[in-house]
């Protein structure tokens, strides 16, 4: 009996053999997810990368072997009494197995760090010689089921050199090597191995379906072939690239893609987000095909708190009701995350509106410390907008580490005056803001930076200034644009890109000023601090480095005075050379590349 689903007004029919294939795939997909999660727990129990290399192959093969054992036993139950794990592996599963190759990728990286060249050569030779013994002769996945010495099999998988070099538990004297090894034991390694285990166990269903088809128990036309997979993927790529533009043709293409491969999660995502009318049907199809589309469902709900008006408590409650109702329609059991996002965003929005109308209440604790009862998110964004409104460029914008660093212009030092604010939420919920100030490349000997900080704090405590700064958020009614405007790239004002301004939106830099800066940047881009240093060291007495950097007037003075006091000029030039060599690239660029150098301007 055939089974039908409606997809975009078109009937999707599943034959008996396709239903059998879907059920078989679903069974092993569940096993794959469980085994992948189990290996994640095992990975966290390893004491480091060395123990993982020593035991990881064994632990992964045992999980895969369990799935192979289930498949082999299924064949025995259906009358193939000669079926064993080894025979099933050799005859059907071997072409689908990739776990050992993936593990070897990590093992190879480990050995390249741990072994010297000669040892690495021996390791590769041993690994190559033992690979055939790993797959056959009772080792590897087959040996795991038969209860054979998996430790020995795993050692062969990564090379018999394990026992020769005895790296497990060794203390490496080379700290750089140890650091690299520690870095290898990370989430990326875990993800690679988990995906390999998941894919191998999932692929057992393909091997078992082929075995059942060979014995005449199922029809081969029920399976999703590699050709079906490739065609389905190609169709989705053309839809995403806009190659297919007509709406009806897009629907037909998506239907064909899901018909070829009803397990493609990306197809479900496109259908449910771009064609909301298909959400119920696609959810029913996903349940039948045992495809996990929870993230897609969350993305569908995200539309509500990205688009719905949240300027009142009533509208927030209405949004939550819509989310709960829609979650029920598309089969999302838990919509708590989406609701929490709405509540959080709504609360922030309401507080923003309150602040715009009444101002921010901030208390001064001492000369450099302020406190407020408002939420951390509100105060963080408020202080940042306030800095920008007062001519700052945001250099560090890090919500997670609770710090803002703002750069202000001072004299010829382009944005060298820095003010840092560190936030801390106290136990009683009060947010404390500590202000620090200084210059990027020099000491605040005259207290200029401190005076600037005092001035800013004074303005922050001025209610009118507070309202002005906070009102910046109202200049852009689109929350997405406001969100984008919160990140100000380092030195974007010199790159001709868009910049967050005191008006609160994203607008272009002044064209004349920007063109001038661009010309200067292009003209002086050839300047190099190392070359400047060598010129000062070798020809500094003659003022060569000054001519090179653009201060030709100072260069002439150097040249003239060389004939009067060469020794003094030599000492000065050496000191300047050391200064250039030790100066950071960003400081050098700010002083000599990003601004026009006057002929008689002396820069230190």
Secondary structure, 3 states (H helix, E strand, C coil): CCEEEEECCEEEEECHHHHHHHHHHHHHHHHHHHHHHHHHHHHHHCCCHHHHHHHHHHHHHHHHHHHHHHHHHHHHHCCCCCCCHHHHHHHHHHHHCCHHHHHHHHHHHHHHHHCCHHHHHHHHHHHHHHHHHHHCCCCHHHHHHCCCCHHHHHHHHHCCHHHHHCCCCCCCCCHHHHHHHHHHCCHHHHHHHHHHHHHHHHHHHHHHHHHHHHCCCCCHHHCCCHHHHHHHHHHHHHHHHCCCCCHHHHHHHHHHHHHHCCCCHHHHHHHHHHCHHHHHHHHHHHHHHCCCCHHHHHHHHHHHHHHCCCCCHHHHHHHHHHHHHHHHHCCCCCCHHHHHHHHHHHHHHHHHHHHHHHCCCCEEEECCEEEECCCHHHHHHHHHHHHHHCCCEEEEEECCCCEEEEEEEECCEEEEEEEEEEEEECCCCCEEEEEEEEECCCCCCCCHHHHHHHHHHHHHCCHHHHHHHHHHHHHCCCHHHHHHHCCCCCCHHHCCCCEECCCCCEECCCHHHHHHHHHHHHHHCCCCHHHHHHHHHHHHHHCHHHHHHCCHHHHHHHHHHHHHHHHHHHHHHHHHHHHHHHCCHHHHHHHHHCCCCCCCCCCC
